Amino acid sequence: MEPLVYRQLIDRIAEQVEEYRLTKFSLLFHGGEPTLWGTGRFSDFVEMARQKVPCPITYSMTTNGVLVD
């Protein structure tokens, strides 16, 4: 996922959180593709989400990968 796309995703999540007055939000990354981002891009996503989404986010990932660092 390119940075422009995940910025749009974060903006949409923030809109929904505000509209529905959510006090928490869970985000599940599914499959092996999220692990291809690399730790730098994933960290950028999480930091941007922390800044823009007005509630705590729980992150989880499902994968059949054996080694995730």
N, C-alpha and C positions, 0 to 999 in steps of 0.2 A: 504494500500500500504506500503510495507516494505521500509526502508530507501535506500537500494541498488537500488530498482526499481525507486524511485523518484529521486535519484541522476542521474540515467541514463536518465530519462525524462528531467531533467534540462540540462544535457549535450546536449541532442538532440535539445532542444529549443534554447540553446546558439548557436549551429551549424547553425540552420536555420536562426536565427536573423543575424548572421554574413554573411552567404551566400547570403541572400536576402537584406542585408543592411537595416534592419528594424529600425525605430526610436522609435517604441513603440510596445508592445505586450499585448494582452488580454488573460487571462486564466480563463475559466469558469469551476468550479467544479459543477457537476450535480448529483443530487440524494442525498440520505441520507448518503451514504458511506463516503464521505469526513468528515462528522461531527464525525465519529467514530475514526478519527485519534487522537482526543484530541488537546487541544490548544498547548501543547508542541511540538508535531510532526509537526503541521501545521506551527508554528512559525519557526521551524528548516527548513522546506521546503522554506518558504518565505525568510529567511536570506540567505540560500544557493543560491537561485535564484538571490537575489540581488548581491551576490558576483560574480556569474558566467555569468549572462546574461547581455550583454553590452547595454541594453536599459531599460527604465522604463517598469514595468509590472503592468497592472491593473488586480486585482483579483476580481472575483464575484462568487457567489454560488446560485444555485437554489435548493430548497428543499421544501417539504411540511411540514417540521418541524414547530412546534409552538414556541419552546423555543430554541434559539441558543445563548449561552453565549460566 
